[in-house]
Amino acid sequence: MTCITGFVGAVPAANRQRFVRHAELAASAFHDHGLVSAVECWGDDVPDGELTSFRRAVLAEPDETVIFSWYVWPSPEAQDEAMRRAAKDPRMGPEANPMPFDGQRVVWGSFEPILEVGRPLQGGYFDGFVIPVPRDARAAYGATAAFGDPIIIEHGAVWIMEAWELQVPDGKVTDFRRAVAAKPDEAIVFSWVQWPDRAARDAGNARIRADSRLATQPCPFDPARMIVGGFAPLLQTGLGPANR
């Protein structure tokens, strides 16, 4: 079963190039330990929210930019083994590859792909989502996504991934559950929509909001607590369909 490790973090805007170098070296090391693909995205259109938001999720400072990223592995076991190996890899040590951000505020978790529509492309633009969904509504969420995601493709998107929580650890400072004010009976969905570019995304989302077909579907989660933002990719390696 394919496994996705999802990350959200906050990086000082002045450290953008340092972050790119850090991500490139980390991805290179993880590919040697079984990684299939990696995508690292830089916040471009990340709004503040009254209740929840990407910025609140990582306690972003005014001079920080939110990053939305993921790694794809052949299986959860491959992910776990790679993390163990990486802990001993000199390329991952603080001397060789220091973190250009506050690691304590990185939000991460493991997810299982439940629906993938379209195919990825190099470059483009991403809408990223983190969604709290009642655990007993997994089938309902999947049905809603199976109906709506092809419509989003009609409006210009090229690739959509819906991934359901496998392991979302509690954090001391931040975590995915706090990010969306998740209730005890809710799971986390980590999702993205790729567009050809920012202009296609803006135009496509405007058409989506006006598409009456989507209003016919029930929403199996609380949309007020969903967090969403627009992101530009900085690093894409081994890109291909995630749900192999």
Backbone hydrogen bonds in HBPLUS format (Angstrom, degrees):
<---DONOR---> <-ACCEPTOR-->    atom                        ^
c    i                          cat <-CA-CA->   ^        H-A-AA   ^      H-
h    n   atom  resd res      DA  || num        DHA   H-A  angle D-A-AA Bond
n    s   type  num  typ     dist DA aas  dist angle  dist       angle   num
A0003-CYS N   A0073-TRP O   3.12 MM  70  5.12 165.9  2.14 133.3 137.0     1
A0073-TRP N   A0003-CYS O   2.78 MM  70  5.12 163.1  1.81 161.9 165.7     2
A0004-ILE N   A0111-PHE O   2.85 MM 107  5.00 165.8  1.87 151.5 154.6     3
A0111-PHE N   A0004-ILE O   2.71 MM 107  5.00 148.6  1.81 146.6 157.1     4
A0005-THR N   A0071-TYR O   2.86 MM  66  5.08 157.1  1.91 144.6 152.1     5
A0071-TYR N   A0005-THR O   2.89 MM  66  5.08 150.5  1.98 140.0 149.8     6
A0006-GLY N   A0109-GLY O   2.89 MM 103  5.53 151.8  1.97 157.1 164.9     7
A0109-GLY N   A0006-GLY O   3.12 MM 103  5.53 138.9  2.30 146.8 153.5     8
A0007-PHE N   A0069-SER O   2.86 MM  62  5.09 162.5  1.89 148.7 145.5     9
A0069-SER N   A0007-PHE O   3.04 MM  62  5.09 170.9  2.05 143.3 145.3    10
A0008-VAL N   A0107-VAL O   2.84 MM  99  5.05 145.8  1.95 145.5 150.5    11
A0107-VAL N   A0008-VAL O   2.75 MM  99  5.05 169.7  1.76 164.3 165.4    12
A0009-GLY N   A0067-ILE O   3.10 MM  58  5.20 154.0  2.17 135.3 141.2    13
A0067-ILE N   A0009-GLY O   2.90 MM  58  5.20 158.8  1.94 134.0 139.3    14
A0011-VAL N   A0065-THR O   2.83 MM  54  5.26 168.9  1.84 152.5 154.2    15
A0065-THR N   A0011-VAL O   2.72 MM  54  5.26 167.0  1.74 147.2 147.5    16
A0015-ASN N   A0012-PRO O   2.77 MM   3  5.32 156.1  1.82 118.9 127.1    17
A0013-ALA N   A0063-ASP O   2.92 MM  50  6.08 172.8  1.92 154.6 155.5    18
A0016-ARG N   A0013-ALA O   3.33 MM   3  5.61 151.2  2.42 118.9 116.6    19
A0019-PHE N   A0015-ASN O   2.79 MM   4  6.00 151.6  1.87 157.5 166.3    20
A0020-VAL N   A0016-ARG O   2.98 MM   4  6.34 152.7  2.05 149.2 156.7    21
A0021-ARG N   A0017-GLN O   3.04 MM   4  6.32 165.3  2.06 150.9 153.6    22
A0022-HIS N   A0018-ARG O   2.93 MM   4  6.11 158.5  1.98 146.0 152.6    23
A0023-ALA N   A0019-PHE O   2.82 MM   4  6.02 162.8  1.84 154.4 158.6    24
A0024-GLU N   A0020-VAL O   2.89 MM   4  6.09 158.7  1.93 153.0 158.8    25
A0025-LEU N   A0021-ARG O   3.06 MM   4  6.24 164.7  2.09 150.8 154.1    26
A0026-ALA N   A0022-HIS O   2.97 MM   4  6.14 161.4  2.01 149.9 155.8    27
A0027-ALA N   A0023-ALA O   2.88 MM   4  5.97 166.2  1.90 150.1 154.2    28
A0028-SER N   A0024-GLU O   3.02 MM   4  6.14 156.8  2.07 143.6 150.1    29
A0029-ALA N   A0025-LEU O   3.05 MM   4  6.29 159.1  2.09 147.0 152.1    30
A0030-PHE N   A0026-ALA O   2.89 MM   4  6.14 166.7  1.90 156.3 160.1    31
A0031-HIS N   A0027-ALA O   2.82 MM   4  5.96 151.6  1.89 149.0 156.4    32
A0032-ASP N   A0028-SER O   3.33 MM   4  6.59 146.9  2.45 138.8 146.2    33
A0032-ASP N   A0029-ALA O   3.09 MM   3  5.28 124.3  2.41  99.0 112.8    34
A0033-HIS N   A0030-PHE O   2.87 MM   3  4.88 140.1  2.03  97.8 110.6    35
A0035-LEU N   A0030-PHE O   2.99 MM   5  5.42 163.3  2.02 134.2 132.6    36
A0034-GLY N   A0031-HIS O   3.25 MM   3  5.23 163.8  2.28 108.2 107.1    37
A0036-VAL N   A0072-VAL O   2.88 MM  36  5.44 159.4  1.92 163.0 163.8    38
A0072-VAL N   A0037-SER O   2.92 MM  35  5.24 159.8  1.96 152.6 152.4    39
A0038-ALA N   A0237-THR O   3.05 MM 199  5.21 150.1  2.14 132.5 139.2    40
A0237-THR N   A0038-ALA O   2.89 MM 199  5.21 162.0  1.92 151.3 156.9    41
A0039-VAL N   A0070-TRP O   2.98 MM  31  5.51 159.6  2.02 162.0 166.8    42
A0070-TRP N   A0039-VAL O   2.93 MM  31  5.51 156.1  1.99 154.3 160.6    43
A0040-GLU N   A0235-LEU O   2.89 MM 195  5.03 155.1  1.96 143.0 147.7    44
A0234-LEU N   A0040-GLU O   2.69 MM 194  5.59 177.0  1.69 160.3 161.4    45
A0235-LEU N   A0040-GLU O   3.24 MM 195  5.03 155.1  2.31 139.4 140.7    46
A0041-CYS N   A0068-PHE O   3.04 MM  27  5.16 135.3  2.25 126.9 140.0    47
A0068-PHE N   A0041-CYS O   3.12 MM  27  5.16 149.7  2.21 125.9 135.2    48
A0042-TRP N   A0232-ALA O   2.76 MM 190  5.22 167.9  1.77 150.5 149.3    49
A0232-ALA N   A0042-TRP O   2.90 MM 190  5.22 161.8  1.93 152.9 150.4    50
A0043-GLY N   A0066-VAL O   2.72 MM  23  5.01 132.1  1.95 159.0 174.6    51
A0044-ASP N   A0230-GLY O   2.90 MM 186  5.58 164.1  1.93 155.5 150.7    52
A0045-ASP N   A0230-GLY O   3.01 MM 185  4.57 168.1  2.03 129.0 128.7    53
A0230-GLY N   A0045-ASP O   2.81 MM 185  4.57 163.3  1.84 121.0 126.8    54
A0057-ALA N   A0053-SER O   2.92 MM   4  6.06 147.3  2.03 142.9 152.8    55
A0060-ALA N   A0055-ARG O   2.97 MM   5  5.07 166.6  1.99 148.8 150.3    56
A0059-LEU N   A0056-ARG O   3.23 MM   3  4.85 164.0  2.25  98.5 103.2    57
A0064-GLU N   A0061-GLU O   2.94 MM   3  5.23 162.7  1.97 123.1 123.6    58
A0079-GLN N   A0075-SER O   3.10 MM   4  6.45 153.7  2.17 147.9 154.9    59
A0080-ASP N   A0076-PRO O   2.97 MM   4  6.27 165.2  1.99 153.0 155.8    60
A0081-GLU N   A0077-GLU O   2.96 MM   4  6.13 162.4  1.99 148.6 153.5    61
A0082-ALA N   A0078-ALA O   2.96 MM   4  6.05 158.8  2.01 145.3 151.2    62
A0083-MET N   A0079-GLN O   2.99 MM   4  6.25 155.1  2.05 151.9 158.6    63
A0084-ARG N   A0080-ASP O   3.10 MM   4  6.40 152.3  2.18 144.9 152.0    64
A0085-ARG N   A0081-GLU O   2.96 MM   4  6.26 161.3  2.00 152.2 157.2    65
A0086-ALA N   A0082-ALA O   2.78 MM   4  5.90 157.6  1.83 150.4 157.2    66
A0087-ALA N   A0083-MET O   3.21 MM   4  6.34 141.8  2.36 137.8 145.7    67
A0088-LYS N   A0085-ARG O   2.98 MM   3  5.50 151.4  2.06 111.9 120.4    68
A0089-ASP N   A0086-ALA O   3.05 MM   3  4.80 156.5  2.11  99.4 106.9    69
A0092-MET N   A0089-ASP O   2.91 MM   3  5.58 161.1  1.95 122.0 128.2    70
A0093-GLY N   A0090-PRO O   3.30 MM   3  5.26 164.3  2.32 103.0 107.7    71
A0097-ASN N   A0093-GLY O   2.84 MM   4  5.80 161.1  1.87 160.3 166.8    72
A0105-ARG N   A0102-ASP O   3.13 MM   3  5.83 159.2  2.18 118.0 123.8    73
A0106-VAL N   A0103-GLY O   3.28 MM   3  5.33 168.2  2.29 106.4 109.0    74
A0110-SER N   A0167-GLN O   2.74 MM  57  5.00 167.7  1.76 149.2 153.2    75
A0166-LEU N   A0110-SER O   2.80 MM  56  5.32 162.0  1.83 146.0 139.9    76
A0167-GLN N   A0110-SER O   3.15 MM  57  5.00 160.2  2.19 124.1 128.6    77
A0112-GLU N   A0164-TRP O   2.70 MM  52  5.08 163.5  1.73 148.9 151.4    78
A0164-TRP N   A0112-GLU O   2.74 MM  52  5.08 153.1  1.82 148.8 141.8    79
A0114-ILE N   A0162-GLU O   2.79 MM  48  5.76 176.4  1.79 157.5 158.2    80
A0115-LEU N   A0162-GLU O   3.31 MM  47  5.13 149.5  2.41 143.3 140.7    81
A0162-GLU N   A0115-LEU O   2.86 MM  47  5.13 149.6  1.95 162.4 163.3    82
A0117-VAL N   A0160-ILE O   2.95 MM  43  5.11 158.4  2.00 142.4 149.5    83
A0160-ILE N   A0117-VAL O   2.79 MM  43  5.11 153.6  1.86 156.6 160.0    84
A0119-ARG N   A0158-VAL O   2.88 MM  39  6.04 129.2  2.14 164.8 157.0    85
A0125-TYR N   A0195-TRP O   2.93 MM  70  5.11 141.9  2.07 142.4 144.1    86
A0195-TRP N   A0125-TYR O   2.69 MM  70  5.11 163.3  1.72 159.2 164.8    87
A0126-PHE N   A0231-PHE O   2.87 MM 105  5.07 177.4  1.87 161.7 161.0    88
A0231-PHE N   A0126-PHE O   2.69 MM 105  5.07 161.6  1.72 157.9 162.8    89
A0127-ASP N   A0193-VAL O   2.85 MM  66  5.13 160.8  1.89 151.1 157.5    90
A0193-VAL N   A0127-ASP O   2.90 MM  66  5.13 151.7  1.98 146.7 154.6    91
A0128-GLY N   A0229-GLY O   2.88 MM 101  5.50 161.7  1.91 159.4 165.3    92
A0229-GLY N   A0128-GLY O   3.15 MM 101  5.50 143.6  2.29 145.1 151.9    93
A0129-PHE N   A0191-SER O   2.87 MM  62  5.02 155.7  1.93 153.4 148.1    94
A0191-SER N   A0129-PHE O   3.08 MM  62  5.02 174.3  2.09 141.3 141.7    95
A0130-VAL N   A0227-ILE O   3.06 MM  97  5.37 147.9  2.16 146.0 150.6    96
A0227-ILE N   A0130-VAL O   3.00 MM  97  5.37 168.0  2.01 156.0 159.6    97
A0131-ILE N   A0189-VAL O   2.92 MM  58  4.97 159.0  1.97 142.9 149.2    98
A0189-VAL N   A0131-ILE O   2.79 MM  58  4.97 158.1  1.84 150.2 157.1    99
A0133-VAL N   A0187-ALA O   2.85 MM  54  5.30 167.8  1.86 154.2 158.5   100
A0187-ALA N   A0133-VAL O   2.70 MM  54  5.30 166.2  1.72 157.5 152.7   101
A0137-ALA N   A0134-PRO O   2.81 MM   3  5.19 160.4  1.85 117.5 122.6   102
A0135-ARG N   A0185-ASP O   2.88 MM  50  6.00 173.6  1.88 154.3 153.7   103
A0141-TYR N   A0137-ALA O   2.78 MM   4  5.99 159.5  1.82 158.1 163.6   104
A0142-GLY N   A0138-ARG O   2.89 MM   4  6.13 162.9  1.92 151.4 156.3   105
A0143-ALA N   A0139-ALA O   2.91 MM   4  6.14 151.5  1.99 146.0 153.6   106
A0144-THR N   A0140-ALA O   2.96 MM   4  6.18 160.1  2.00 148.8 153.9   107
A0145-ALA N   A0141-TYR O   2.88 MM   4  6.12 163.7  1.91 155.4 159.9   108
A0146-ALA N   A0142-GLY O   2.86 MM   4  5.97 154.4  1.92 142.8 150.6   109
A0147-PHE N   A0143-ALA O   3.05 MM   4  6.25 139.8  2.21 140.9 150.6   110
A0148-GLY N   A0144-THR O   2.88 MM   4  6.06 167.2  1.90 152.6 156.5   111
A0149-ASP N   A0145-ALA O   2.77 MM   4  5.37 165.7  1.79 146.3 151.0   112
A0151-ILE N   A0148-GLY O   3.01 MM   3  5.24 124.8  2.33 103.1 117.8   113
A0152-ILE N   A0148-GLY O   3.09 MM   4  6.49 148.4  2.19 149.9 159.4   114
A0152-ILE N   A0149-ASP O   3.07 MM   3  4.99 116.7  2.49  94.4 109.7   115
A0153-ILE N   A0149-ASP O   3.02 MM   4  6.40 150.6  2.11 149.0 157.1   116
A0154-GLU N   A0150-PRO O   2.97 MM   4  6.29 148.3  2.07 139.7 148.2   117
A0155-HIS N   A0151-ILE O   3.17 MM   4  6.52 136.8  2.37 139.8 150.7   118
A0155-HIS N   A0152-ILE O   3.09 MM   3  5.12 129.1  2.36  94.9 108.2   119
A0157-ALA N   A0152-ILE O   3.35 MM   5  6.00 166.3  2.37 141.2 137.5   120
A0156-GLY N   A0153-ILE O   2.99 MM   3  5.30 159.8  2.03 117.1 117.5   121
A0158-VAL N   A0194-GLN O   2.77 MM  36  5.68 170.2  1.78 155.5 158.8   122
A0194-GLN N   A0159-TRP O   2.69 MM  35  5.03 168.5  1.70 157.3 161.1   123
A0161-MET N   A0192-TRP O   3.00 MM  31  5.45 160.5  2.04 153.0 157.7   124
A0192-TRP N   A0161-MET O   3.15 MM  31  5.45 152.3  2.23 139.3 146.3   125
A0163-ALA N   A0190-PHE O   3.06 MM  27  5.25 138.4  2.24 137.4 149.5   126
A0190-PHE N   A0163-ALA O   2.93 MM  27  5.25 155.2  1.99 149.5 156.1   127
A0165-GLU N   A0188-ILE O   2.92 MM  23  5.20 128.6  2.19 154.9 170.0   128
A0179-ALA N   A0175-ASP O   3.02 MM   4  6.19 146.6  2.14 144.3 154.7   129
A0182-ALA N   A0177-ARG O   2.87 MM   5  4.95 166.0  1.89 148.7 149.7   130
A0181-ALA N   A0178-ARG O   3.18 MM   3  4.77 167.7  2.20  99.9 103.6   131
A0186-GLU N   A0183-LYS O   3.00 MM   3  5.32 161.2  2.03 124.1 123.6   132
A0201-ARG N   A0197-ASP O   3.04 MM   4  6.30 150.6  2.13 146.8 155.8   133
A0202-ASP N   A0198-ARG O   2.91 MM   4  6.20 163.1  1.94 156.6 159.7   134
A0203-ALA N   A0199-ALA O   3.03 MM   4  6.19 169.8  2.04 152.2 155.1   135
A0204-GLY N   A0200-ALA O   2.81 MM   4  5.77 154.7  1.87 141.0 149.4   136
A0205-ASN N   A0201-ARG O   2.87 MM   4  5.97 163.9  1.90 152.5 156.3   137
A0206-ALA N   A0202-ASP O   3.18 MM   4  6.33 149.3  2.27 139.7 147.6   138
A0207-ARG N   A0203-ALA O   3.13 MM   4  6.45 153.0  2.21 145.1 151.8   139
A0208-ILE N   A0204-GLY O   2.87 MM   4  6.14 152.4  1.95 148.5 157.2   140
A0209-ARG N   A0205-ASN O   3.01 MM   4  6.20 159.6  2.05 147.1 151.0   141
A0210-ALA N   A0207-ARG O   3.10 MM   3  5.12 129.8  2.37  94.7 108.3   142
A0211-ASP N   A0208-ILE O   3.09 MM   3  5.09 159.0  2.14 104.7 111.4   143
A0214-LEU N   A0211-ASP O   3.35 MM   3  6.12 143.2  2.49 117.2 122.8   144
A0215-ALA N   A0212-SER O   3.17 MM   3  5.31 135.9  2.37 100.3 112.0   145
A0216-THR N   A0213-ARG O   3.17 MM   3  5.59 159.0  2.22 108.8 115.2   146
A0217-GLN N   A0214-LEU O   3.35 MM   3  5.77 165.2  2.37 110.1 114.3   147
A0225-ARG N   A0222-ASP O   3.15 MM   3  5.89 160.1  2.19 120.2 125.2   148
A0226-MET N   A0223-PRO O   3.29 MM   3  5.09 151.9  2.38  96.0 104.1   149
A0244-ARG N   A0242-ALA O   3.14 MM   2  5.76 126.8  2.44 104.6  90.0   150
